[in-house]
Each structure stands twice: as C-alpha cells, then as structure tokens.
Amino acid sequence: MSSIPYPSAQAVFYQQYESVRRDEIVGILLALFLGCFGIHHFYLRRTGLGILYCVFCWTGITAFLGFVECFFMPGRVREFNAIQAAGIAAALGIPMPAWGQPINVTVNVPYGNPGVQGAQYSSAMAPTAPAAQLFQGPQAAALIACPRCQRTNPQGARFCGGCGTAL
C-alpha cells in the first residue's frame, strides 16, 4: 500500500485554480503602465486585442485606452478567474466551491451506520463517502451528465468538460 495519500477533488481544484488565477492589482498596473502595448490583454489571454494594441501603439490612442481600462480591470480579472474556476470544476466533475465560507450539504450516506442518514456535513469535515456519492443530494439538480462519457457538468455548460461533446 502506498504511503502517498490520494488528493481529494477539491484539493486538486484549488491546486489547479491557483496556477491559472490572475491578480487584480497586477492587471491594474499592467493596464496603467503598459496599456499602450496591450500587455493587460495578453495577461487575460485576450491575444487578439493584445496584438491590435501592439499594432496601433504608435498612435497614442492605445495609451489613453489603457489608462481608461485600468479602472475596468478588477471586474475583468474577477470574470476571468470565475470562468477558469468553472472550467476546472467542470473538468473535475465537482460543483463550484463556495468562496470564503464552508459548504454545508445534507447528504444520504449509502453505507456505514444507518443512524447517520441525512446527516449534516461541512467542507471542513472529512467525507466518509466518495465525492461522487456525496453530491447526490440537493446539488445533483445543478449537474448534468454527458451522454457520451457520463461526466457531470454544471447546469449552464454547453459542452462537456471531459470530452467536449455538446450538451
């Protein structure tokens, strides 16, 4: 038996999310100081706009637009981070974690002590059932299964996070 513990889906989610998330302050500073070259657009993976800003950087219009866009960068960075988090959660087949507060979900444990049916679990507690069985309760309505690979996806998803099939 291996001594390396198997990471939970939420641990994998937070590890992947931390590697792709962007910082609001960095976005503001890039738009303010390097906005004329469109670096803030490259930072948010908007390469088309970034190239457009680079092409027209000699006009001075992009410098003005970069200054104006530094006020909109916090919202754009939050939107980028939310899209990345939703994509990671869909790829892992887990619901979106609540930010900054513990998740309390009522679940039915299919095995173990029959006296714990419908018990309250918190995200701070270690689950006693596999993650796929824990989210069969009230969260199940927010997930849809892919007809091809049977992976669960968020309710508003148009494509499967696992195989890319249209839902």
Secondary structure, DSSP 8 states (H G I E B T S, - for coil): --SS----HHHHHHHHHHHH---HHHHHHHHHHHGGGTHHHHHTT-HHHHHHHHHTGGGSHHHHHHHHHTTTHHHHHHHHHHHHHHHHHHHHT-----SSS--EEE---SSS-GGGTT-EEETTS--SS-HHHHTTSGGGGGEEE-TTT--EEETT-SB-TTT--B-
